[in-house]
Amino acid sequence: MDFLTLFAVYVVVVVTCIVLVCKYAGQEQTTLGRQYGSLTNAVSPYVPLWLKRLCSRAVHRLFHERNNLFIYMHLLLEGAVYTEYSYEVFGYCKEMDTTLTNLCVPYVLLVLHLILFYLCCTRDPGTVTKAKHATQLKVYPYDGELFHPGETCPTCNLVKPARSKHCRVCNRCVQRFDHHCVWVNNCIGAQNTRYFLLYMLSVCAMAGDIAILTVDLLLNVVFRTGLMHAHYVDAQGQQQPTGIVFIVQHLFLTFPRIVFMLGFLIFVFFLLAGYAMFHLFLALGNHTSNEWYKARGRGCQHCHPHAGNRCHTPFNPLRGFYSRGVLKNLREIFVPLKPLKKRKHK
């Protein structure tokens, strides 16, 4: 199997895994989720019934019940990357005079990341309970657009505080609910959004830093060996100058694990960087993922676009219903709001 075929298989497997997560981890409204749904509907008539049931049970177990599989997978992938980095990249970079400080930065980021990962997994996201219910009702006012007073959660039998939602996976209502993250096996809500934001940024920093060190290593190999100006003999016996494809294949054959690790890191970096920027954008406007998707589909019932009659809707994608300004919005993420206590009059 040549390099391009192997790389194509690699890309297909990775993209398939990402699509599955987008589809079943509460992100059905993404482009990937919609495309996967269309593909599933087209293929479904040709799939045996026993296989459908097996897949349905597996998907339900993975994405609709609390389990630690993705936590173990997360740690396994990080362990594989850091093992390869420590085993090969660290040594090669040291031989090429990369400073020890630069080589140790990924380990510092790993420690910080693991702390944030632990906090995301273990900290209560802001569960709405009977004991705290009266207090939680006073934290946010009802906006009258997305959240209305008097609505009761049929499962918890409690009046839903503004900005809360019942998580079907965790079977609880969560204050300022954002989404359920399978990678930390926990909901993201009022009390742990700050850890989740920092956690995603730490993953991006880790992937980006190791990728930069790895690219620097491979570029040093290319320049020191003179590959850019070398020639090779093709199948017809003719000398040909080396090109990008030849150099990439040569590096893959020489450092296969390093090249695969680099491809994985670049893919993860751009994927999570986009996701992190989206959540940072939500934080700046005081949105949650739940509110963003609910509000995007909102429109005035009196609007008739074809007739040219359009009303002004209160939703602004750059400013949430609960926005109080950029600085206060960010402060609310890192210092969650508490209900104001009424002063006692003497």
Phi, psi and chi 1 to 4 in degrees:
 res  aa     phi    psi   chi1   chi2   chi3   chi4
   1 MET       -  120.0 -174.4  177.8  -69.4      -
   2 ASP   -76.5  174.9   61.8   16.4      -      -
   3 PHE   -61.5  -47.3  166.2   74.8      -      -
   4 LEU   -64.0  -39.9  -67.2  178.3      -      -
   5 THR   -64.8  -44.5  -56.0      -      -      -
   6 LEU   -63.3  -40.2 -169.5   60.2      -      -
   7 PHE   -67.3  -37.8 -174.9   74.7      -      -
   8 ALA   -63.4  -43.0      -      -      -      -
   9 VAL   -60.9  -42.4  171.8      -      -      -
  10 TYR   -59.1  -46.7  168.8   71.9      -      -
  11 VAL   -64.6  -42.6  169.7      -      -      -
  12 VAL   -61.5  -43.3  168.4      -      -      -
  13 VAL   -63.7  -45.5  170.4      -      -      -
  14 VAL   -64.2  -46.4  172.9      -      -      -
  15 VAL   -63.6  -38.9  170.3      -      -      -
  16 THR   -61.1  -43.6  -59.2      -      -      -
  17 CYS   -62.6  -41.2  -66.9      -      -      -
  18 ILE   -65.8  -41.8  -63.4  -57.7      -      -
  19 VAL   -61.9  -42.1  168.9      -      -      -
  20 LEU   -61.2  -42.7  -75.6  171.1      -      -
  21 VAL   -65.1  -43.6  171.9      -      -      -
  22 CYS   -61.4  -38.5  -70.7      -      -      -
  23 LYS   -72.8  -42.7  172.5   64.7  179.0  176.8
  24 TYR  -108.9    0.7  -68.2  108.2      -      -
  25 ALA  -106.0   32.8      -      -      -      -
  26 GLY    85.3   13.3      -      -      -      -
  27 GLN  -118.7   40.9  -55.2  -62.8  -30.7      -
  28 GLU   -61.8  -22.2  -66.3   88.9  -16.4      -
  29 GLN   -87.1    2.8  -59.8 -175.9   50.2      -
  30 THR   -74.3  162.5   61.9      -      -      -
  31 THR   -60.7  -43.3  -57.7      -      -      -
  32 LEU   -62.1  -40.5  -73.8  174.8      -      -
  33 GLY   -63.0  -41.8      -      -      -      -
  34 ARG   -67.9  -40.2  -71.5 -167.4  -66.1  -90.8
  35 GLN   -65.3  -39.1  -69.6  176.4  -10.2      -
  36 TYR   -64.7  -39.9  177.2   79.8      -      -
  37 GLY   -62.1  -41.4      -      -      -      -
  38 SER   -64.8  -42.1  -58.8      -      -      -
  39 LEU   -64.4  -40.5  180.0   62.2      -      -
  40 THR   -62.0  -43.1  -58.1      -      -      -
  41 ASN   -64.0  -34.0  -66.9  -26.9      -      -
  42 ALA   -74.0  -36.0      -      -      -      -
  43 VAL   -87.0  -25.0  174.7      -      -      -
  44 SER   -50.8  -42.6 -179.2      -      -      -
  45 PRO   -61.8  -20.0  -22.8   34.0      -      -
  46 TYR   -99.9   -0.1  -53.0   99.4      -      -
  47 VAL   -95.3  132.5  178.8      -      -      -
  48 PRO   -58.8  148.9  -20.9   30.7      -      -
  49 LEU   -61.7  -40.6 -177.4   60.6      -      -
  50 TRP   -63.6  -34.8   66.0  -92.9      -      -
  51 LEU   -71.3  -37.7 -175.2   56.8      -      -
  52 LYS   -60.0  -45.3  -72.0 -177.6 -177.3  178.7
  53 ARG   -64.7  -41.5  -70.5  174.9  177.4  173.1
  54 LEU   -62.2  -46.3 -180.0   63.8      -      -
  55 CYS   -64.7  -39.4  -67.4      -      -      -
  56 SER   -62.8  -43.5  178.3      -      -      -
  57 ARG   -65.0  -40.6  -75.6 -163.2  -64.6  -92.7
  58 ALA   -64.9  -45.3      -      -      -      -
  59 VAL   -63.9  -41.8  166.4      -      -      -
  60 HIS   -62.2  -41.6 -173.2  -86.7      -      -
  61 ARG   -65.7  -38.6  179.1   73.7 -179.5   90.1
  62 LEU   -76.7  -43.4  -73.8  175.2      -      -
  63 PHE  -111.8  -11.1  -62.3  103.0      -      -
  64 HIS  -121.6    8.9  -61.7  -69.4      -      -
  65 GLU  -135.9  146.7  -66.7 -179.5   12.6      -
  66 ARG   -68.8  128.3  -65.8 -160.5   72.3 -178.6
  67 ASN  -156.5  162.0   65.1   82.9      -      -
  68 ASN   -98.7   10.4  -67.3  -35.9      -      -
  69 LEU   -58.7  -45.1  177.0   62.7      -      -
  70 PHE   -71.3  -27.1  -75.8   96.4      -      -
  71 ILE   -65.2  -45.8  -69.5 -179.7      -      -
  72 TYR   -63.9  -40.4  -60.8  144.2      -      -
  73 MET   -63.8  -41.8 -172.4 -175.5  -60.0      -
  74 HIS   -58.0  -49.2  178.0  -77.5      -      -
  75 LEU   -67.7  -35.6  -64.7  174.5      -      -
  76 LEU   -65.0  -44.5  179.3   63.6      -      -
  77 LEU   -64.2  -43.2  -69.6  172.6      -      -
  78 GLU   -64.1  -40.5  -76.8 -174.2   -3.1      -
  79 GLY   -62.5  -40.6      -      -      -      -
  80 ALA   -64.8  -42.7      -      -      -      -
  81 VAL   -64.1  -46.5  168.3      -      -      -
  82 TYR   -72.5  -28.8  -91.7   86.6      -      -
  83 THR   -65.5  -45.5  -62.0      -      -      -
  84 GLU   -65.5  -40.4  179.7   58.8   27.4      -
  85 TYR   -62.2  -46.4  172.3   76.0      -      -
  86 SER   -70.3  -36.3  -56.6      -      -      -
  87 TYR   -76.7  -38.1 -179.2   66.6      -      -
  88 GLU  -120.9  -56.1  -70.7 -165.8  -76.6      -
  89 VAL   -61.3  -44.8  177.2      -      -      -
  90 PHE   -56.8  -48.7 -171.5   94.8      -      -
  91 GLY   -65.1  -45.7      -      -      -      -
  92 TYR   -62.9  -42.8  -74.4  131.6      -      -
  93 CYS   -65.0  -36.7  -73.6      -      -      -
  94 LYS   -64.6  -38.0 -163.5  171.8 -178.3 -178.4
  95 GLU   -67.1  -25.3  -69.2  176.3    5.2      -
  96 MET   -95.6   18.9  -66.2  179.6  178.3      -
  97 ASP    70.5   23.7  -58.4  -34.6      -      -
  98 THR   -69.4  136.5  -55.5      -      -      -
  99 THR   -66.2  148.0   62.8      -      -      -
 100 LEU   -62.8  -32.3 -172.5   61.0      -      -
 101 THR   -61.4  -47.3  -58.8      -      -      -
 102 ASN   -63.4  -36.3  -70.9  -23.4      -      -
 103 LEU   -71.8  -23.7  -68.7  175.2      -      -
 104 CYS   -91.2  -13.3  -71.0      -      -      -
 105 VAL   -56.4  -43.2  169.1      -      -      -
 106 PRO   -58.4  -31.8  -26.9   36.1      -      -
 107 TYR   -72.9  -36.4  -62.8  108.3      -      -
 108 VAL   -64.7  -43.2  175.8      -      -      -
 109 LEU   -64.1  -34.4  -68.0  173.3      -      -
 110 LEU   -64.2  -43.2  176.2   63.0      -      -
 111 VAL   -62.3  -46.8  172.8      -      -      -
 112 LEU   -61.3  -43.7  176.1   63.0      -      -
 113 HIS   -62.5  -43.0  161.2   73.2      -      -
 114 LEU   -65.6  -34.6  -71.0  176.3      -      -
 115 ILE   -63.9  -47.1  -66.7  172.3      -      -
 116 LEU   -66.1  -38.1  -66.9  168.5      -      -
 117 PHE   -62.4  -43.0 -179.2   62.4      -      -
 118 TYR   -62.9  -42.1  174.0   78.4      -      -
 119 LEU   -65.3  -39.4  -68.7  172.3      -      -
 120 CYS   -62.7  -38.3  -77.0      -      -      -
 121 CYS   -74.8  -34.4  -66.5      -      -      -
 122 THR  -105.9  -25.6   58.1      -      -      -
 123 ARG   -73.7  139.1  -75.2  -62.3  176.0   94.4
 124 ASP   -65.9  128.8  176.8   57.6      -      -
 125 PRO   -75.4   -8.5   27.9  -34.6      -      -
 126 GLY   117.6   49.0      -      -      -      -
 127 THR   -62.7  133.1  -55.5      -      -      -
 128 VAL   -81.6  115.8  178.1      -      -      -
 129 THR  -121.5  163.3   62.8      -      -      -
 130 LYS   -62.0  -37.5  -70.0 -177.7  179.1 -180.0
 131 ALA   -65.5  -36.1      -      -      -      -
 132 LYS  -105.6    3.3  -62.4 -176.3  -69.3 -175.5
 133 HIS   -59.3  -47.5 -177.9 -113.8      -      -
 134 ALA   -60.3  -37.6      -      -      -      -
 135 THR   -72.0  -42.4  -58.7      -      -      -
 136 GLN   -66.7  -27.2  -69.8  168.8  -33.0      -
 137 LEU   -64.7  -23.2  -77.0  172.7      -      -
 138 LYS   -94.0   -4.6  -59.7  175.2 -176.5  176.8
 139 VAL   -70.1  -48.1  175.8      -      -      -
 140 TYR  -121.8  140.0  -68.0  104.7      -      -
 141 PRO   -77.7  157.2   29.1  -34.9      -      -
 142 TYR   -78.2  130.0  -68.0   97.1      -      -
 143 ASP   -82.3  -15.9   63.8  -43.7      -      -
 144 GLY    78.0    0.0      -      -      -      -
 145 GLU  -111.6  -57.0  -64.6  -70.0  -23.4      -
 146 LEU   -98.2  -31.3  -59.2  178.8      -      -
 147 PHE  -128.3  131.2  -55.5   99.3      -      -
 148 HIS  -123.3  142.9  -56.4  -85.6      -      -
 149 PRO   -66.1  147.6   22.4  -31.9      -      -
 150 GLY    90.0   -7.1      -      -      -      -
 151 GLU   -73.0  132.4  -68.4 -175.4   -9.5      -
 152 THR  -111.4  139.9  -57.1      -      -      -
 153 CYS   -76.8  119.8  173.2      -      -      -
 154 PRO   -67.0  -21.0   23.2  -31.9      -      -
 155 THR   -87.7  -47.6  -54.5      -      -      -
 156 CYS   -84.3  -16.2  -60.6      -      -      -
 157 ASN    57.4   39.3  -68.1  -40.8      -      -
 158 LEU  -129.0  147.3  -65.9  171.6      -      -
 159 VAL   -64.3  130.6  174.7      -      -      -
 160 LYS   -76.6  121.7  -62.8  169.6   65.6  173.0
 161 PRO   -64.4  153.8  -20.7   33.1      -      -
 162 ALA   -57.3  139.6      -      -      -      -
 163 ARG    74.4    7.0  -49.9 -167.7   77.0 -179.8
 164 SER   -94.9  163.4   68.6      -      -      -
 165 LYS  -154.6  149.5 -177.0 -177.9  177.1 -178.3
 166 HIS   -85.1  124.6 -173.6   86.4      -      -
 167 CYS   -87.8  120.1  176.0      -      -      -
 168 ARG   -70.0  -28.4  -67.4  174.6  -64.0  175.3
 169 VAL   -73.2  -47.9  179.8      -      -      -
 170 CYS   -87.4  -13.9  -63.6      -      -      -
 171 ASN    58.2   53.5 -166.5   29.1      -      -
 172 ARG  -158.0  154.6   60.3 -176.7  173.4 -176.7
 173 CYS   -87.2  138.7  -78.1      -      -      -
 174 VAL  -123.2  131.7  176.1      -      -      -
 175 GLN   -69.7  135.1 -174.8 -175.7   21.1      -
 176 ARG    48.5   53.4 -162.4 -175.6 -176.4  -83.0
 177 PHE   -64.3  130.9  178.5   85.2      -      -
 178 ASP  -104.3  -64.8 -168.8  -81.0      -      -
 179 HIS  -167.7  170.6   69.8  -70.9      -      -
 180 HIS   -99.7  124.6  179.6   88.8      -      -
 181 CYS  -102.4  117.4  179.3      -      -      -
 182 VAL   -70.5  -24.8  -65.0      -      -      -
 183 TRP   -72.2  -23.4  -66.4  104.5      -      -
 184 VAL  -113.7    0.8  -60.8      -      -      -
 185 ASN    52.7   45.4 -166.4   23.3      -      -
 186 ASN  -157.2  157.0 -160.7    6.4      -      -
 187 CYS   -77.3  154.6  -66.9      -      -      -
 188 ILE  -109.0  117.3  -54.7  -56.5      -      -
 189 GLY  -141.6 -158.9      -      -      -      -
 190 ALA   -56.8  -38.5      -      -      -      -
 191 GLN   -91.1   -9.4  -56.7  -58.8  -39.3      -
 192 ASN  -133.8   10.9   63.8   -6.8      -      -
 193 THR   -61.0  -38.0  -62.8      -      -      -
 194 ARG   -61.1  -41.2   57.7 -169.8 -176.8  -83.3
 195 TYR   -67.3  -36.8  -57.6  128.9      -      -
 196 PHE   -67.1  -44.0 -178.5   71.7      -      -
 197 LEU   -60.0  -48.1  -87.9  175.6      -      -
 198 LEU   -66.5  -34.4  -65.1  173.9      -      -
 199 TYR   -61.8  -46.9  154.8   73.1      -      -
 200 MET   -64.6  -41.0  -73.9 -167.0  -63.0      -
 201 LEU   -64.8  -35.2  -67.2  174.6      -      -
 202 SER   -68.4  -37.5   69.7      -      -      -
 203 VAL   -63.7  -43.3  176.0      -      -      -
 204 CYS   -61.6  -42.5  -67.0      -      -      -
 205 ALA   -64.1  -42.8      -      -      -      -
 206 MET   -62.3  -51.2  -74.5  165.3   49.1      -
 207 ALA   -62.4  -43.2      -      -      -      -
 208 GLY   -64.8  -42.0      -      -      -      -
 209 ASP   -67.7  -46.7 -171.0   46.2      -      -
 210 ILE   -65.9  -36.6  -63.4  178.5      -      -
 211 ALA   -63.5  -42.1      -      -      -      -
 212 ILE   -63.5  -44.5  -70.9  171.5      -      -
 213 LEU   -62.8  -38.6  -70.5  170.0      -      -
 214 THR   -69.7  -42.7  -54.4      -      -      -
 215 VAL   -61.7  -41.8  168.7      -      -      -
 216 ASP   -59.8  -41.8 -177.4   59.2      -      -
 217 LEU   -61.0  -49.7  159.9   65.6      -      -
 218 LEU   -66.8  -37.3  -63.9  176.6      -      -
 219 LEU   -65.1  -38.6  -72.7  177.5      -      -
 220 ASN   -61.9  -40.5  -92.0  -74.6      -      -
 221 VAL   -62.4  -44.7  169.3      -      -      -
 222 VAL   -62.5  -46.7  170.6      -      -      -
 223 PHE   -73.2  -37.7  -70.1  128.0      -      -
 224 ARG   -71.6  -29.4  -68.6 -169.3 -179.8 -167.8
 225 THR   -91.4   -5.2   56.7      -      -      -
 226 GLY    70.9   26.3      -      -      -      -
 227 LEU   -62.7  -29.6  -85.3  174.7      -      -
 228 MET   -64.3  -26.7  -67.2  -66.2  -66.0      -
 229 HIS  -114.4   14.4  -52.8  -71.9      -      -
 230 ALA   -86.3  172.7      -      -      -      -
 231 HIS  -132.1  158.2  -67.9   77.2      -      -
 232 TYR  -137.9  161.1   68.9   97.1      -      -
 233 VAL   -98.4  122.8  178.9      -      -      -
 234 ASP   -81.7 -174.9   61.9   16.1      -      -
 235 ALA   -64.8  -23.4      -      -      -      -
 236 GLN   -90.8    2.8  -73.8   73.9   37.9      -
 237 GLY    83.2   12.3      -      -      -      -
 238 GLN   -96.0  143.2  -58.7  -66.9  -38.1      -
 239 GLN   -78.3  132.2  -87.1 -160.3  -11.3      -
 240 GLN  -128.8  142.1  -59.1  -70.2  -16.1      -
 241 PRO   -70.6  146.1   25.1  -33.2      -      -
 242 THR   -70.0  139.6   56.6      -      -      -
 243 GLY  -117.2 -173.4      -      -      -      -
 244 ILE   -61.4  -44.5  -64.1  -62.1      -      -
 245 VAL   -61.9  -43.4  174.3      -      -      -
 246 PHE   -62.8  -43.5  179.0   88.0      -      -
 247 ILE   -64.8  -42.5  -68.2  173.2      -      -
 248 VAL   -62.6  -43.8  171.7      -      -      -
 249 GLN   -64.4  -38.5  -69.4 -168.7   31.0      -
 250 HIS   -63.7  -44.0  174.1   76.9      -      -
 251 LEU   -64.9  -38.4  -68.7  173.7      -      -
 252 PHE   -63.6  -41.7  173.3   75.0      -      -
 253 LEU   -70.9  -30.2  -66.4  172.6      -      -
 254 THR   -83.4  -42.3  -50.6      -      -      -
 255 PHE  -127.3   65.3  -50.8  103.3      -      -
 256 PRO   -60.1  -44.2   21.4  -32.5      -      -
 257 ARG   -67.5  -38.7  -68.0 -171.0  -61.4  -87.8
 258 ILE   -65.8  -42.3  -68.8  178.3      -      -
 259 VAL   -66.3  -41.4  172.6      -      -      -
 260 PHE   -64.8  -41.3  -97.1  104.6      -      -
 261 MET   -61.8  -42.0 -179.0 -169.0   74.1      -
 262 LEU   -63.3  -43.4  177.2   60.5      -      -
 263 GLY   -61.0  -42.4      -      -      -      -
 264 PHE   -63.6  -42.9  174.3   73.4      -      -
 265 LEU   -65.3  -40.8  -71.1  174.4      -      -
 266 ILE   -65.2  -43.1  -68.2  173.7      -      -
 267 PHE   -61.5  -48.0 -170.5   86.6      -      -
 268 VAL   -63.6  -41.0  166.6      -      -      -
 269 PHE   -60.4  -50.5  174.3   79.2      -      -
 270 PHE   -68.9  -36.3  -77.8  105.9      -      -
 271 LEU   -64.0  -51.3  178.2   71.4      -      -
 272 LEU   -75.1  -29.0  -70.3 -175.5      -      -
 273 ALA   -63.6  -42.3      -      -      -      -
 274 GLY   -63.8  -42.7      -      -      -      -
 275 TYR   -66.5  -39.7 -165.9   57.7      -      -
 276 ALA   -66.4  -40.4      -      -      -      -
 277 MET   -65.2  -36.6  -69.6  -57.6  101.0      -
 278 PHE   -62.9  -44.4  172.9   65.9      -      -
 279 HIS   -70.9  -31.2  -84.6  -85.2      -      -
 280 LEU   -68.0  -39.0 -175.4   58.6      -      -
 281 PHE   -60.5  -42.9  162.6   75.1      -      -
 282 LEU   -61.9  -41.7  -67.2  179.5      -      -
 283 ALA   -64.0  -39.6      -      -      -      -
 284 LEU   -65.4  -31.5  -67.4  174.9      -      -
 285 GLY   -98.7    4.0      -      -      -      -
 286 ASN    59.8   43.4 -152.0  -20.6      -      -
 287 HIS   -98.3  167.4  -62.2  -78.1      -      -
 288 THR  -122.0  164.1   64.3      -      -      -
 289 SER   -57.8  -42.0  -64.8      -      -      -
 290 ASN   -60.2  -46.0  176.5   49.9      -      -
 291 GLU   -68.8  -37.0  -66.3  165.5    1.3      -
 292 TRP   -60.2  -48.6  172.2  -98.1      -      -
 293 TYR   -70.3  -34.8  -73.2  116.9      -      -
 294 LYS   -68.0  -41.5  -73.5  176.4   68.2  174.9
 295 ALA   -75.1  -30.5      -      -      -      -
 296 ARG   -61.1  -32.0  -76.5  180.0   65.4 -165.9
 297 GLY   -89.8    3.8      -      -      -      -
 298 ARG   -84.8  143.2  -66.1 -171.2   65.8   81.4
 299 GLY  -156.7  163.4      -      -      -      -
 300 CYS   -78.3  134.9  178.0      -      -      -
 301 GLN   -68.9  -14.8   60.2 -179.4  -12.9      -
 302 HIS   -93.2   -4.1  -57.7  -65.8      -      -
 303 CYS   -77.7  137.4  -71.2      -      -      -
 304 HIS  -133.4   89.3  -59.8  -74.0      -      -
 305 PRO   -56.5  -37.2  -21.8   32.0      -      -
 306 HIS   -69.0  -26.2  -61.5  -66.7      -      -
 307 ALA   -90.9   -3.8      -      -      -      -
 308 GLY    85.8    4.4      -      -      -      -
 309 ASN   -95.3  113.8  -61.2  -37.2      -      -
 310 ARG  -131.9  134.1  -64.8 -169.6   62.7   84.1
 311 CYS   -97.3  160.7  -59.8      -      -      -
 312 HIS   -82.5  118.8  173.2   71.9      -      -
 313 THR   -90.6  147.0   58.4      -      -      -
 314 PRO   -74.5   -8.8   26.6  -33.6      -      -
 315 PHE   -86.8  126.2  175.2   67.0      -      -
 316 ASN  -117.5  120.3 -177.8  -16.1      -      -
 317 PRO   -61.7  -19.8   20.5  -32.4      -      -
 318 LEU   -92.0   -3.9  -59.3  178.4      -      -
 319 ARG  -149.7  117.2  179.5 -173.8  173.1   90.9
 320 GLY   -73.9  169.5      -      -      -      -
 321 PHE   -63.2  -23.2  -71.5  114.0      -      -
 322 TYR  -110.1   17.1  -67.9   90.3      -      -
 323 SER   -67.2  136.6  178.6      -      -      -
 324 ARG  -124.6   18.0  -58.7 -176.2  -61.1  141.7
 325 GLY   105.3  150.8      -      -      -      -
 326 VAL   -57.2  -49.3  171.9      -      -      -
 327 LEU   -64.8  -43.5  -66.4  179.7      -      -
 328 LYS   -69.0  -33.3  -71.8 -175.6  177.6 -180.0
 329 ASN   -63.7  -44.6  -68.5  -18.2      -      -
 330 LEU   -66.1  -39.0  -74.9  176.5      -      -
 331 ARG   -62.6  -35.5 -173.8  175.0 -175.4  -84.2
 332 GLU   -65.2  -31.3 -177.1  177.7  -39.7      -
 333 ILE   -67.8  -46.4  -64.2  -66.4      -      -
 334 PHE   -88.1  -20.9  -68.8   94.0      -      -
 335 VAL  -130.3   86.7 -175.2      -      -      -
 336 PRO   -53.6  143.1  -25.1   34.6      -      -
 337 LEU   -65.1  148.4  -69.5 -178.5      -      -
 338 LYS  -123.8  152.4  -64.8 -179.7  179.0  179.2
 339 PRO   -63.9  140.2   23.2  -33.6      -      -
 340 LEU   -72.6  132.8  -63.9  174.5      -      -
 341 LYS   -86.7  132.6  -66.0 -178.5  178.8  179.2
 342 LYS   -72.8  136.1  -64.8 -178.6  178.0 -179.3
 343 ARG   -74.3  138.9  -64.7 -178.8  179.2  179.4
 344 LYS   -82.0  128.9  -65.0 -177.9  178.2  179.5
 345 HIS   -85.7  130.1  -62.1  -78.6      -      -
 346 LYS   -78.0      -  -64.3 -177.9  178.0  179.5
